[in-house]
Amino acid sequence: MSDADNASNGRVYDPNAEHAFPDERLNEVLETVESDPEIQAYLDAQNVNPVTRKRYNDHGAKHVSIVRNRALCLYDLLKAGGVTFNGAADHGLAEADEPVIIALAATLHDIGHVVHRTDHPYYSIPLAADVLDRLLPDFGWYDVAERVRLKGEVLHAILCHHTPENPLTLEAGVVRISDALDMEHGRSRRPYEQGGRGINTVSSQAIREVTLRSGDDIPVVVEIEMTDAAGVYQVDSLLKAKITDSGLEDDVRIVAVTTREPNERLVERVEL
């Protein structure tokens, strides 16, 4: 699949495309984080505990790239669909800061894995705070008060991505949902090859492709192509659970279909 196809299917954010939001700040932030040595070191190191030691699904650089891309594509579709975001706005920050919050939270949400897989969002908070304290002053458009407020919103989104604490902002809701949108079979290849047969790994093996598009009567439709009914676990227990209480329940619809031969299908179509 080409980059253009990926972008049109809501899979990869294209900084050169037209968006439903101001993107100049976001694009500069993306250039910075993608070349930052400390962030890249975290993205590599944070995969050891979940994958190497626990034989769990990928939580490293590839996972973060997928989550960030899909978060920005999801955000773009929601903005195009008329959804009003509240995280930056509640602090008097600019609309241009909404995608910055989403991108930074998506980038740093899993760095707590360097400490432990269990309760990793709570470990991510102090580590991400240190990175943000170093990074944000480099962007000349924030004063001290704005950096404090932006930092708080990023940390809020990180905390709420995988905890009982529900998002209080739609920016955090986007990050929470997008974390579950990385469910395709490639994510579980390494643990599967190493013998991991947990439900997350097996279910992920059944997901062929995830795409995002605008709906006729709803801002976003998430389309999930499965090769086996085992993929329903990813759809129902993980993605649906993260949409619940995200603040975006009325704006996102899930459609999952199987693509095996008709006489082999256990589930033909699931809408949530």
C-alpha positions as CSV (number, residue, x, y, z in Angstrom):
1,M,0.0,0.0,0.0
2,S,1.4,3.4,-1.0
3,D,1.8,6.4,1.3
4,A,-1.1,8.1,-0.5
5,D,-3.3,5.1,0.1
6,N,-2.3,5.0,3.7
7,A,-3.2,8.6,4.1
8,S,-6.5,8.3,2.4
9,N,-7.4,5.3,4.5
10,G,-6.8,7.2,7.8
11,R,-3.6,5.3,8.5
12,V,-0.8,7.8,8.1
13,Y,-0.8,11.5,8.8
14,D,0.5,13.5,5.9
15,P,2.0,16.9,6.9
16,N,1.8,18.1,3.4
17,A,-1.9,17.4,3.0
18,E,-4.8,19.8,3.7
19,H,-6.2,19.4,7.2
20,A,-9.3,20.4,9.1
21,F,-7.1,22.2,11.7
22,P,-4.1,24.5,11.7
23,D,-1.1,22.2,11.4
24,E,2.0,24.4,11.4
25,R,2.9,23.9,15.1
26,L,2.1,20.2,14.9
27,N,4.4,19.7,11.9
28,E,7.3,21.4,13.6
29,V,6.8,19.4,16.8
30,L,6.8,16.2,14.7
31,E,10.1,17.0,13.1
32,T,11.6,17.6,16.5
33,V,10.3,14.5,18.3
34,E,11.2,12.2,15.4
35,S,14.9,13.3,15.5
36,D,15.2,13.7,19.3
37,P,17.9,11.2,20.6
38,E,16.4,10.8,24.1
39,I,12.9,10.1,22.8
40,Q,14.2,7.6,20.2
41,A,16.2,5.9,23.0
42,Y,13.1,5.5,25.1
43,L,11.1,4.1,22.1
44,D,13.7,1.4,21.7
45,A,14.2,0.6,25.4
46,Q,10.5,0.6,26.3
47,N,10.0,-2.6,24.2
48,V,12.2,-4.8,26.3
49,N,9.9,-5.5,29.2
50,P,6.7,-6.1,27.2
51,V,8.1,-8.0,24.2
52,T,11.5,-9.6,25.2
53,R,10.6,-10.4,28.9
54,K,6.8,-10.9,28.8
55,R,6.3,-12.0,25.2
56,Y,3.6,-9.4,24.8
57,N,2.7,-7.3,21.8
58,D,5.0,-4.5,20.4
59,H,5.1,-1.3,22.5
60,G,8.2,0.2,20.9
61,A,8.9,2.7,18.0
62,K,6.6,1.0,15.5
63,H,3.6,0.9,17.9
64,V,4.1,4.6,18.8
65,S,4.4,5.6,15.1
66,I,1.1,3.7,14.4
67,V,-0.7,5.2,17.4
68,R,0.4,8.7,16.6
69,N,-0.5,8.5,12.9
70,R,-3.9,7.1,13.6
71,A,-4.5,9.6,16.4
72,L,-3.8,12.5,14.1
73,C,-6.0,10.9,11.3
74,L,-8.8,10.3,13.8
75,Y,-8.5,13.9,15.1
76,D,-8.6,15.3,11.5
77,L,-11.7,13.3,10.7
78,L,-13.4,14.4,14.0
79,K,-12.5,18.1,13.3
80,A,-13.9,17.7,9.7
81,G,-17.0,16.2,11.2
82,G,-17.6,19.3,13.4
83,V,-16.5,17.9,16.7
84,T,-15.3,20.6,19.2
85,F,-12.3,19.8,21.3
86,N,-12.0,21.1,24.9
87,G,-8.5,20.2,26.2
88,A,-6.5,23.2,24.9
89,A,-9.5,25.4,24.8
90,D,-10.3,25.0,28.5
91,H,-6.8,26.5,29.2
92,G,-7.1,29.3,26.7
93,L,-4.6,27.7,24.5
94,A,-4.8,27.9,20.7
95,E,-6.7,25.4,18.4
96,A,-3.2,24.7,16.9
97,D,-2.2,23.2,20.3
98,E,-4.9,20.5,20.1
99,P,-2.9,18.2,17.7
100,V,0.3,19.1,19.5
101,I,-1.2,17.7,22.7
102,I,-2.3,14.6,20.9
103,A,1.0,14.0,19.1
104,L,3.2,14.5,22.2
105,A,0.9,12.2,24.3
106,A,0.9,9.5,21.6
107,T,4.6,9.7,21.3
108,L,5.3,9.4,25.1
109,H,2.4,7.4,26.3
110,D,4.3,4.1,26.7
111,I,7.7,5.1,27.9
112,G,6.8,3.9,31.4
113,H,7.4,0.4,30.1
114,V,11.1,0.9,30.8
115,V,10.2,0.5,34.4
116,H,7.5,-2.2,34.2
117,R,4.6,-3.4,32.0
118,T,2.3,-3.4,35.0
119,D,0.9,0.1,35.8
120,H,3.1,1.6,33.0
121,P,1.0,4.7,32.5
122,Y,1.8,5.8,36.1
123,Y,5.5,5.4,35.4
124,S,5.2,7.2,32.1
125,I,4.1,10.4,33.8
126,P,7.3,11.5,35.5
127,L,9.5,10.3,32.6
128,A,7.3,12.2,30.1
129,A,7.3,15.2,32.3
130,D,11.1,15.4,32.2
131,V,11.1,15.1,28.5
132,L,8.5,17.8,28.1
133,D,10.3,20.2,30.5
134,R,13.3,19.9,28.2
135,L,11.5,20.0,24.9
136,L,8.8,22.6,25.2
137,P,11.0,25.6,25.7
138,D,12.5,25.0,22.3
139,F,9.3,25.9,20.7
140,G,9.2,29.7,20.7
141,W,5.5,30.2,20.7
142,Y,4.9,29.1,24.3
143,D,5.5,31.2,27.4
144,V,6.0,29.7,30.9
145,A,2.3,29.6,31.7
146,E,1.4,28.0,28.4
147,R,4.1,25.4,28.8
148,V,2.7,24.4,32.2
149,R,-0.9,24.1,30.8
150,L,0.2,22.2,27.7
151,K,2.3,19.8,29.7
152,G,-0.6,19.1,32.0
153,E,-2.8,18.3,29.0
154,V,-0.2,15.9,27.5
155,L,0.3,14.1,30.9
156,H,-3.5,13.9,31.3
157,A,-3.8,12.1,27.9
158,I,-0.9,9.8,28.8
159,L,-2.4,8.8,32.1
160,C,-5.9,8.1,30.7
161,H,-4.7,5.9,27.8
162,H,-4.7,2.7,29.8
163,T,-6.1,3.3,33.3
164,P,-9.4,3.4,35.1
165,E,-9.2,7.2,35.0
166,N,-11.5,8.4,32.3
167,P,-10.4,11.2,29.9
168,L,-11.7,14.6,30.8
169,T,-10.8,16.0,27.3
170,L,-11.4,14.8,23.8
171,E,-7.7,15.1,23.0
172,A,-7.1,12.4,25.7
173,G,-10.0,10.4,24.3
174,V,-8.4,10.4,20.8
175,V,-5.1,9.1,22.3
176,R,-7.0,6.4,24.3
177,I,-8.9,5.1,21.3
178,S,-5.9,5.3,19.0
179,D,-3.8,3.1,21.4
180,A,-6.3,0.3,20.6
181,L,-6.3,1.0,16.8
182,D,-2.8,-0.6,16.6
183,M,-4.2,-4.1,16.5
184,E,-3.1,-5.6,13.2
185,H,-1.3,-8.9,12.9
186,G,2.2,-7.3,12.5
187,R,2.1,-6.0,16.0
188,S,2.1,-9.6,17.5
189,R,4.6,-11.1,15.1
190,R,7.6,-11.1,17.4
191,P,5.8,-12.5,20.5
192,Y,4.0,-15.1,18.3
193,E,7.2,-16.3,16.8
194,Q,8.7,-16.5,20.3
195,G,5.9,-18.8,21.4
196,G,3.5,-16.3,22.9
197,R,0.0,-17.5,22.7
198,G,-1.9,-15.1,25.0
199,I,-5.3,-13.9,23.8
200,N,-3.9,-10.5,22.8
201,T,-1.3,-12.1,20.6
202,V,-3.6,-14.7,19.0
203,S,-6.4,-12.1,18.5
204,S,-4.0,-9.6,16.9
205,Q,-2.9,-12.3,14.4
206,A,-6.5,-12.4,13.1
207,I,-6.7,-8.6,12.3
208,R,-5.6,-7.9,8.7
209,E,-6.2,-4.2,8.4
210,V,-7.7,-1.2,10.2
211,T,-8.8,1.9,8.3
212,L,-10.5,5.1,9.3
213,R,-13.0,7.1,7.2
214,S,-15.8,9.6,7.5
215,G,-19.3,8.2,7.9
216,D,-22.5,9.3,6.3
217,D,-24.2,10.1,9.7
218,I,-21.2,10.0,12.1
219,P,-17.8,11.7,11.9
220,V,-15.7,8.5,12.0
221,V,-16.1,4.9,10.9
222,V,-13.4,2.5,12.0
223,E,-13.3,-0.5,9.5
224,I,-11.6,-3.6,10.7
225,E,-10.9,-6.5,8.4
226,M,-10.5,-9.9,10.2
227,T,-9.5,-13.3,8.9
228,D,-10.8,-15.2,11.9
229,A,-13.4,-14.7,14.7
230,A,-10.5,-14.5,17.2
231,G,-10.1,-10.9,16.1
232,V,-13.4,-10.0,17.9
233,Y,-11.5,-9.9,21.2
234,Q,-9.4,-7.0,19.9
235,V,-12.5,-5.3,18.6
236,D,-14.9,-5.8,21.6
237,S,-12.7,-6.2,24.6
238,L,-10.0,-3.7,23.7
239,L,-11.2,-1.1,21.2
240,K,-14.8,-0.9,22.3
241,A,-13.7,-0.7,25.9
242,K,-11.4,2.3,25.1
243,I,-14.1,4.1,23.2
244,T,-16.4,3.7,26.2
245,D,-16.1,6.8,28.4
246,S,-13.7,8.4,26.0
247,G,-16.1,11.3,25.3
248,L,-16.3,10.2,21.7
249,E,-18.8,7.4,22.0
250,D,-21.3,9.2,19.8
251,D,-18.7,10.2,17.2
252,V,-17.0,6.9,16.3
253,R,-18.6,3.7,14.9
254,I,-16.8,0.3,14.6
255,V,-17.5,-2.0,11.7
256,A,-15.7,-5.3,11.7
257,V,-15.9,-7.9,8.9
258,T,-14.4,-11.3,8.2
259,T,-12.8,-12.0,4.8
260,R,-12.5,-15.8,4.8
261,E,-14.6,-18.0,2.6
262,P,-18.4,-17.8,3.4
263,N,-18.6,-21.4,4.6
264,E,-15.8,-20.8,7.1
265,R,-17.1,-17.7,8.6
266,L,-18.0,-17.6,12.3
267,V,-18.7,-13.9,12.3
268,E,-19.6,-12.0,9.1
269,R,-20.1,-8.5,10.3
270,V,-20.0,-6.8,13.7
271,E,-21.1,-3.2,14.3
272,L,-20.4,-1.5,17.6
